[in-house]
Amino acid sequence: MEPAVRPLEFLRANGRAFPVWSLEASEAYSRHLTRLHYENFSVAGPLVPANLRQDCCNVYAFCRWADDLGDETGDAAESVDLLTWWREQLHSMETRQPHHPVFVALRDTIGRHRLPLQDFDDLINAFLLDQSKRTYADLPELLQYCELSANPVGRIVLRMHGYADAERLALSDNICSALQLANHWQDVRRDWDIGRVYIPERIMDRHGYSFAQLANDVNRRQASPQFRSTLKELAERAGLLFERGRPLAGTLRGRLALEVDLFRHAGLQVLAKIRRQGFDTITKRPVIGRLDRVRLLARVFATRLLPFRRGYQEARDAVA
């Protein structure tokens, strides 16, 4: 029988205390966990330099565990307890040898790349916030959440590639926040089903929309005109953030430039799919399919090899 790999299955099988894992076994565990989960693009795919692929798996495994501890238990109190334990494991790396495979592998990554624990701490804070905060008043408040839930990932990736200057980190923040917003607009129905609404209340008000109407739309699996107009504005806001982050790829070397461009274009593609669905993500969740990924790769390579600028219009076209 295959050993438990997914976080909650692992906990049920092993509990929180068990013998120290070796670095070799821990890295193998992180790779296995990474392969199990669907993402729009491979976390450690061919665009990632070979010497960083294991590090990317180690970081992904940490994020996957935090995400599942926050979202998969079905009980907010249990999630808070598990996330608090997860944070204790993170900080205990500074004073003692970790025993959990994720932290055995991650400790090596953090040490070699001098990654600040604050970025990992912020990610845990985002999942903790999800246990108590269900709605957001306005877009600035939601973007503050993105500073915890999304931006640290981009900062970690840049630091692993040797970039730590404030200008690049700020450009990365724009792209990561935009990706987080696009994901929220994809998952309106799923988020509602787990008791969360990431659509800012003031933007809903501006379109004559309300939580009661959202509940009705989700229950009947059909988007109202007010929902569509609300989501159109939100998609435009995300598109503008993608545009603000666009210069980042041009400041990077090698395959990282391609990877950053790929993720930005993937986010824009999600917004384009939302537009083509008439800004209705309640009836159907837009996804990036295999053919979409091939086309995006071709587009990014063409853009990098034959440079030209689409500028502001690119982001606008995705949601116009």
N, C-alpha and C positions, 0 to 999 in steps of 0.2 A: 504493500500500500504506500502511495506517495505521502511523504511527511507533510504536516500542515504548514502552509506557506503564507496564506492570506492572514492579515493581522489578527482578526478575532478568532479564526480557527487556530492559529498559533497559540494564542492566549489560552483557549480552552484546552489545548493539548499539553501545554507546558507550564501554564501559570506565569507568575511574574518573577519567580526565583528558580534558577537552574544553573548548571555548570557553565563556566566561561566558554564561549565559542572561540575557536581559532580564527585568525585573520583570513586564512584561506577559505574556511567553511563560511565565514560571514560574508565575504565578497561573493561567493557562489550563491548564497541566499539572496543578496541584493540583486544580482543579475536575474535570478529566477523570478523574483517578485516583480521586477520591472517588465519582464516578458509576458507576465500573466495579464497585464492590464492594457486595455485599448487606450491609445492616445491618438490625436490627429496625426502626429509624426513621432517616430521612434525617439525615445529619450536619449538613447546611446547609439544612434544610427551612423551611417557612413559619413555624414557631415561633421560628426564629432571626431576630433583627433584621437587616434588609437590610445594615446597615453592618458586621455581624460575620460574614456568611456566607462571605466570602472568607477571613477569618481562621480560621474553623472548618475550611475545606478545607485551608488551609496546615498547621494542626496535625494534621489527619487524615492528610495525605500523609506527614508525618514519622513518625507512628505506624505507618502502613501499611508504609512502607519498613522500619522497625525490626522489625516483626512478620515480614515476609517474609524478611528477611535472617536472622532467627533460626530460622524454621520451615520454609522452603521449599527450602533448599539440599540437605537430606538428608545433610549432613556437618557434625558439630559443630565440627571444626577450621576449616572454611571459614566457618561462621557466626561463630565468634569473631573471625576475621580481618576479616570484613566489618563486624561490629558495632563493632569497635575503630576501623576506618576511619570508620564513621558517626559515632562520638563525636568523632573528630578533626575531622571536618567541622563538627560542632556548635560545638565550642570555637574553631575557627579564625574563626568569624564575629566574634569580639571583636577580632581583630587585622587581618583582611584581608577583602576582598570575596569572598564565596562565588561559586562557579561553578555548583554543582549547582542545578537548578530548585527543589527542595524548600527548600534553605537560602536561596536568593535571596528566595523568597516568605516564608519563616518569619522571616528577619531583620527584615523590615518589620513583621510582626506582633509579634514580641518587643519591638522598639524602641518601637512606639506604645503597647503595653499594659504595658510594663515587667515582662515576665514573667521570673521567675528561671530561669536555665539548669538549676538543680538539678532541677526537675520533669522536664525532658526527659532529663537525665542519669539520673535514677532509672528512667525507662522503659527506657532502654538497658540499665541494670544488671539489670533483670528479665529481659530477653531473653538477656543473657549468663548469668545464673543458670540459665536453662532448659537451657543447653548442658551443664551439669555436674551439676545437682541433679535427680534423678529421682523422689524420694519425700519425704514430709513426716511428721515424727514425730507432731505434734499440731496442733490447730487454731491455737493462738497462732503456731506457726512458719509455718503457711500464711498467716495474716493479716499476718505480717511481709512475706511475698512480695507480698501484695495492696497493701501500702504502696508498693511499687515499681512494680507492674504495672498498677494500676488507679487508686489515689487521686490520683496526679499529674494525670490527665486532668480529673477534677472540679475540682481546684484551678486548673488552667489556665483552664477555662471560667468559673469564678467570677471570676477576676482579669480576664478579658477583659470581663466585664460590670461591673467596678468594685467587686467585693467581695473583700476580702483579710483580714477579721478572723478571729481564731482560732476563734470559736464556729461561724461558718458553714463554715469549712474542715473542722472536726471533724465536723459533721453530714454534709457532702459525703463525707467519708472513709467513713462508715458505709454510705451508699448505694452508693458505688463498690465497696467491698469486697464488699457483698452481691451486686452485679451480677456481679462476678468469680467469686464462689462459685457463683452460679446457672449461669453459663456453664460452669464446671468440671463441675457435676453434669449438664448437658446433654451434655457431650462426653467422658464417661468412656471410651467405646470408641475415639473418635478419639485421645484422649490416650494410651491404652494402645498403640495402633498406632504412635505415634511415640516410644514408650519413656518415657512420663511417667505418674505416678499422683499426683493431687492429693487423693485421699482419705486423710486422716491415719491413720497406722497405729494409733494408740491407740484411735481411734473404731472402726476395723475390729475390733480385739481385743475391744472391749466387746461386739460383736455376734457373736463367734465366727467372724469372717471373716478371710481372709488373702490375700496377694498370689497364692498358688497357686490359691485358689478364684476370685479375680478373673480370672486367666488362663483358667481353665476356663470361667467364665461368658462371657467375651468370645469364646473360640474356638467355643463352641456357640451363641453369639448368644441366650442366654437367662439372665435374672437369677435367681439363687437367692434363697430366703427371707432368707438372711443379708445378701445385697447389698441387698435391698429395705429391710430394717430399718436397715441402715447409712445408706442414702441418706435415709430418712425423718428420722433424727436430723440429718443434715447440712442437709436442706432446712429443718428447723425453725430451725437456727442461722442460716441465711441470712435467714429470715423475721424473726427478732428484730433483725438488723442493719438491715433495711429499716425496721422500726418505730422504731429509734433515730434514723434519719435523717429520719423523716417530718416533723418540724417545719421542716425547711429551707425548703420551698416557701413556707410562710407568712411567711418573713422576706424574701422576694425581691419585686421589682417586675416588673410587666409579663409579657411572654411567657416570661421565664426561669422564673418560678414554674410555668407550665404545662409547660414542657419538663422541668423536674426532676420534677414529678409524673408526667409521662408515662413517663419512664424508670424511675421507681420502680414504677409500676403494671405496666410491661412485665416487670420482674424478678419481681414477685409473680405475674404471669400465667404466666411460665415455671415457677415453683414449683407453681402450680395444675395446670398440664399434667403436671408430673412426678407429682403426687399422683394425678391421674386415670388415669395409666398404671400405677398401683400401685407407684410408685417404681422403675420399670424403665426406665432410659435406655440399656440395652444393646441391647434388641430394636429400639427406635425412638427416634430423637433428637427431643425436643419442639421445635417451632419456633413463632414468632409469625407467623401468616399474614396476608394482606391484610385479611380480615374481622376478625381479632383486632385489628389496628391501628386499624381504623375504630371498633370498639367501645371500645377503650381511649381513643381521642381523645374520643369522646362522653362517656365516664365522667369523664375528667379535666376537660373543659369544664363538665360538670354539677357536679362537686365544687367547682370554682373559682367558678362563678357562683351556686350554691346551697350555700354552705358547710355541711358537716356532718362530724362526726368519726367515723371507724370505729375509730380507736385501735388498741389492741393486738389486738383481735379480728380485724382485717383481715389482719394478718400470720399469725395463727394459722389462720384459715379457709383460707388458701392451701395449707396443708400438713397440716391435720387429717385 
